[in-house]
Amino acid sequence: MFDIDWNPVLLTIGTLEIRWYGVLVVLAVIAVIVLSLVEARRRGIKQDIIWDAGLWAVVGGIIGARLLHIIDRWQYYLYHPEQLLNFAGLAIWGAVLGGLIAILIFCMVKKISFWLLGDIAAPGAILGQAIGRVGCLVNGCCYGLTCELPIAVIYSHPSSYAPIGVPIYPTQLFHLIWNLAGFVVLWLLRKKLRPEGTLFLLWLILFGTGDFIIRFFRESEPFLFNLPQAQIMDILIVVAAFITLIVRYVIYRKAKQPEAG
């Protein structure tokens, strides 16, 4: 078993705590933007579009992550309404959906292909999710169920969000490895997949599938059908992305066929 005694608080300024998690989230956003800029240059897209879309996505992602978390824990906030504006709790699918909705609106305003921007952002997005999980590992959040296997981790620092001194599954590490593998797949396929939007939809399928499996090893509260909210979202989004992928590919193939006669 591995002991994690890393202080998740990087520094304290008065009553303000700056955690490693926040630093890693910032690095994740930077990774998304940098890789998106690289892909945009390759595809001949103006850099300003990526910067503007990135700002929309960050704002939409934060709002979506908070809203979905509140919906998931509505009973708690029903009795603690003063905590509604406290951004201590965020939901990963809320961040993804909030960011996507913001980019969709941005594309409609700017008259840019949403599928094109989705393909450009996909490799960076899943790499950013991997980097964010390093922050989760240090922070002790998103921790796993009790585990007696040699792969278990034990948190010992009192500032950790994980239960202290209890051997648990390193689910943050599971997420990290899965997302890194997904990044390799998307990066290698980014020049080969057609039509537009295929890489983006593949990102949703890869991320959602891994998230669904790993959450069986995580602490969670039942939301529907004895599954947590995140796994319900995993199922809905993976199915929707898979169907959309098939439909778009069929339409693309028909459009490529020469007209009869």
Secondary structure, 3 states (H helix, E strand, C coil): CEEECCCCEEEEECCEEEEHHHHHHHHHHHHHHHHHHHHHHHHCCCHHHHHHHHHHHHHHHHHHHHHHHHHHCHHHHHHCHHHCCCCCCCCHHHHHHHHHHHHHHHHHHHCCCHHHHHHHHHHHHHHHHHHHHHHHHHHCCCCECECCCCCCEEECCCCCCCCECCCECCHHHHHHHHHHHHHHHHHHHCCCCCCCCHHHHHHHHHHHHHHHHHHHHECCCCCECCECHHHHHHHHHHHHHHHHHHHHHHHHHHHHCCCCC
